[in-house]
Amino acid sequence: MSNGSQDRLPIKVVFTRKQDKKKNIGGGRPKFFGAVTPQLREKIVNQFEYLNNYYADNFLQYPKVPCIGKIKIKDKAIAKSHKPNKLFNSETCPIIGSNDLNEIFVKLTKSGLGNIVGEVINNSTQKFKANLTVLDDITPYTEADIFTEYSKNSVFEKIKSGKSIKIKLFNFNNDEDNKNSYQYFYKLIQKHNLFGQLEEIKYSDLFKTFKLNSCSKKAWNKIINFNSLRNIAPVKIINTAPIKTQSFRSVDPADFQKPEEKEYPIIGIVDSGIKKGHPLLEPWIYKREIYVPSEYQNNSHGTFVAGLIQYGDVFNDLKNRSDQKFKFLDVVVIPNDDPVHAQIDSLKEDEFISIMREVVPKYSAEIKIWNLSLGSNIVCRNDEVSDLAVFLDELSDKYGVNFVLSSGNYNNRPFRKWPPSNDLGESDRITSPAESVRAITVGSIAHKDSPNSLVNKYQPSPFSRRGPGANYIIKPEVVDYGGNFNNEGSYDNLGVYSLGEDCTIFENIGTSFSTPLVTQTFAAINNNLDNRDLLTSKALLIHSARMSNSIQINDTEENKYYGFGHPNLLPSDILSCEKNKVTLIFDEVIKKGEHLEMYDFPYPKSLLKDNKWHGEIFMTLAYEPPLDPNFGQEYCRVNINASLGTYKEVEEDGELNLKYSTEVPLEKNWDARYEKQRIQNGFKWSPIKSYYRKIPRGIENNDWKLRVDFLNRNEDERTEQRFILVITIIDPEGEDIYTDVVNQLRQNAFVFNDLQLKQQIRQQSRI
């Protein structure tokens, strides 16, 4: 931790040089996963002919609308380099999407099936034959694929009882095919007199989704057999999963700061509303957008959230918290669900989407960070990102904003203790839209315990949901204090404190309330950066969580609950260095076909002791890859890898070569592992990667190198990718390594600057 403001030194932003950028060496020969025999060709031909027969009626009834084939790939062959693109192409049956890692969806037409059968029989090129060996199975896209969350009958029962359902169509990646698909679908709806019951929901620019409010059994049976159906499910309800609050004490508004005549950063709070006229919060209201009539409002949840952002450190006696104050955009969207309080109502996901499409663009120029302590009861799946998460991701990209989301609360008995038992299965996974890739998702840890509390201090709260998100991405990324409870379910003196609808302090628990604490930290970091860059702020938030001492994450199972840790450092500590702690930031763009290799990385020479390197290393990588919801677990279309290690000259086959040994991350045998293992356990395709290593015994004395690699999915055309890489090196013995590193940067002709902070922080830090 900091030894005082006089010891703070600036973080250095380092720019790569021309010699650090290297061209990639081309790939090798195609890889075979079995023998290509006449029997194999015959089996594949028969499978395609089965598809042709299976869809004969569909091709006849909707001749201009393609159907869908589901191709299962052998587990050993799911890497990008083995995708069967020679077999499935624009002349045959092109790849249009996927869900699981070991499957792909292809577009089926009569002509395409004829062409692919001819190719399977006659094509003997090496790449094509290699493609044949990756196939495990070829099947139609069936009702079991369309109805994944609920059964066909249960979905129909919902629509029969007056509930709405949503129908998603495939995107064929072809304008003409998509146009025909929509037109034929509309004709089907009109034929059954349902046009007035159908509305389009704009989740994404990349697929069409419709809400259907009513449907006869006859029409239902026709709709579920339409060629291009991808998914049918009920329309979800958005809620805040409230737990009853209990009063604690009253406060005097005169004891709290009022806004001064100056500009304050603004946070958007999308919730149940902040109580109008609240003595402590009303002065901080920037504007309000109200979408819930007053007779349906219950402002307790939104008021509690706003109180935690503004005064959470005071009410809960939290140390290492910024005292930064914020203005609030109060977006009232969640209606009351407590009949004792007011009239009750609910918020459907299509209504939520409509509101967000209106309010975010309206304020995106001045409001970049939005707190969403809300969610649904739909548990995240491994193979597909929810429509709500996709919507928030696209909204983030389009308007340059960042959402902070709660991971959801698990409220079913038996409640989880720590370490977790295995009897919960997947039921305590995070809930939609918490798997949003662009958002920061927040879990909860306890900050208090008692003799009979279910978990101890700093352990994951019994109600906090776990990751991973879809695509095995780390979710939640971070945790903060959200409370604890005992065996009877009581949280008396174990919860977090914030404001009720008057000046009474209430106690409550939930990830809804750990989320605003992270929002406050994230917004404080962002506000202190001169350029207010969100990606840099996110990288620094994750990096600070990794460096925090409040919790120790020991394995990947704990990682599912803690994420990368607890960001409980002061912004002044996050945004500065000390003599024995140096932080470098690389804000770079890497291009397709190249990698970055920095052969003279400035590792502190003073950490070389007894001819071995020592020290502590923290490394965090953040980037925003292109996203495609049509590809399920392959949603993220670009992967960036970073590693820090040592290299030496070795003789191989009579030649001297440089042998590189990665030290951070320490894992040395990923090359021997299959793609699925790399994704599940090695952060591959994850847009946030964070590593830590302490080197107490020392490593061999060789020169240090930093390497960064770019890889994109084979259907993606992204040619470059920006990334933020934050590296902190610490001397545990407290010696000055900062000066050493800065001198090496100068000696090796690096271009580098101080991380630009706002004037008040620069003055405070004397940098």
Helices and strands as residue ranges (DSSP letters): G 5-7, E 9-10, E 12-15, G 18-20, E 21-23, H 38-54, H 56-61, E 67-73, G 75-77, G 80-82, E 95-97, E 103-108, H 110-122, H 126-133, E 135-140, H 143-146, H 152-160, E 165-169, H 175-191, G 195-197, E 198-201, E 209-212, H 217-223, E 229-234, E 237-238, E 246-250, G 253-255, E 266-271, G 282-284, E 285-290, G 294-296, H 300-315, E 327-332, E 347-348, H 349-363, E 369-372, H 387-399, E 402-406, E 440-445, G 470-472, E 478-481, E 496-499, E 504-508, H 511-528, H 534-547, H 556-562, H 571-574, E 576-577, E 581-591, E 594-598, G 605-607, E 608-609, E 612-623, G 629-634, E 638-652, E 655-664, G 670-672, H 675-681, E 688-700, E 703-712, E 720-730, H 738-747, E 751-754, H 759-765
